[in-house]
């Protein structure tokens, strides 16, 4: 059974929204996800603006896809940075409860601090090396396997 359409205990496989502008990093993320048998469907947004629009469409029921179980967010992107997306999400009552993990090249302590102030679940630095992505994807897979999540096709109640 394909991991993108697998069912778990009668529920849809959770969805992960990867917000990443680098096509290379998207491919490496997908390869690493496959290597750890990530039990999630991966959706990709190429910048914060595209991600915000998608999340708002999902919330309004204008997109048939499920609500992401978690969001993996790069910080340095065109059009709308990861920080701008986080700020917009945290100000929006219908989006503020989304679970976000930052995965970025910045190891600057100011960026780490700011991200946690915006209530991210975790902050991970990355390189464009497959061996760097694999343990991070294993962590996300283990996380998804161990926590109770709302049903992915239903938006959170506010």
PyMOL commands that set and color helices and strands:
alter all, ss='L'
color gray80, all
select helices_A, chain A and resi 23-35+48-59+82-91+109-117+130-146
alter helices_A, ss='H'
color red, helices_A
select strands_A, chain A and resi 7-8+11-12+14-19+40-45+70-73+100-104+122-125
alter strands_A, ss='S'
color yellow, strands_A
deselect
rebuild
show_as cartoon
